[in-house]
Amino acid sequence: MKKFSSIVLALFIGFCLLVATDHKAYGYVDPGTGMLALQSVASMAAAAGYFMRRRIKALFTRKDSVETSKGPERVVLPVRVTRDDSANAA
């Protein structure tokens, strides 16, 4: 099994070297292609920043403390409302 894995690894490295070596290119790449790729990366970064703007803003802002100079902050809790016949209330 150890010999098999070393043979597979050698074949993989050989394939990577074959792909990575230079070959004569018989094609034309437009100079604007690089700018298109840069624009794509920049637009993805801008979209990620837009969707994560609250988290980014939280990094640069401080949270107010619970206690202020006037006293502790008041918390309002929801109250269950019962429906009664308010038409007869005077």
C-alpha positions in Angstrom: 0.0 0.0 0.0 2.9 2.3 0.8 4.5 1.7 -2.6 1.1 2.4 -4.3 0.7 5.7 -2.6 4.2 6.8 -3.5 3.6 5.9 -7.2 0.3 7.9 -7.2 2.1 10.8 -5.6 4.9 10.6 -8.2 2.4 10.6 -11.0 0.5 13.6 -9.5 3.7 15.6 -9.2 4.7 14.7 -12.7 1.3 15.8 -14.0 1.6 19.1 -12.1 5.0 19.7 -13.6 3.7 18.9 -17.0 0.9 21.4 -16.6 3.1 24.1 -15.1 5.8 24.1 -17.8 5.8 26.7 -20.6 4.3 26.0 -23.9 4.2 28.1 -27.0 0.9 29.9 -27.0 -0.7 30.4 -30.4 -3.4 32.7 -29.2 -4.0 36.3 -28.4 -5.0 37.7 -25.0 -6.6 41.1 -25.1 -4.8 43.6 -22.8 -8.2 44.5 -21.3 -8.6 41.0 -19.9 -6.6 41.8 -16.8 -8.7 44.9 -16.1 -11.8 42.8 -16.4 -10.5 40.4 -13.9 -9.6 43.2 -11.5 -13.0 44.7 -11.9 -14.6 41.4 -11.1 -12.6 41.0 -7.9 -13.3 44.6 -6.9 -17.1 44.2 -7.5 -17.1 41.0 -5.3 -15.3 42.9 -2.5 -17.7 45.8 -2.8 -20.7 43.4 -2.6 -19.3 41.6 0.4 -18.7 44.9 2.1 -22.3 46.0 1.4 -23.8 42.8 2.8 -21.5 42.9 5.9 -21.8 46.6 6.5 -23.3 46.3 10.0 -20.5 44.0 11.2 -17.9 46.3 9.7 -19.6 49.3 11.4 -19.6 47.5 14.7 -15.8 47.1 14.5 -15.3 50.8 14.4 -18.0 52.1 16.8 -18.2 51.8 20.5 -21.2 50.4 22.4 -22.8 52.7 24.9 -22.7 51.5 28.5 -25.8 50.3 30.3 -25.4 52.9 33.0 -25.7 56.6 31.9 -25.2 59.7 33.9 -29.0 59.9 34.5 -29.2 56.4 35.9 -29.7 52.9 34.7 -31.3 52.3 31.4 -35.0 51.2 31.6 -36.1 48.1 29.9 -39.6 47.8 28.5 -41.1 44.3 28.6 -44.0 43.2 26.5 -47.3 42.9 28.4 -50.1 40.6 27.5 -53.3 42.5 26.5 -56.7 41.0 27.2 -59.6 41.9 25.0 -62.7 42.9 26.9 -65.8 44.7 26.0 -64.5 48.2 25.8 -67.7 49.5 24.1 -69.5 49.5 27.5 -66.6 51.3 29.2 -67.6 54.9 30.0 
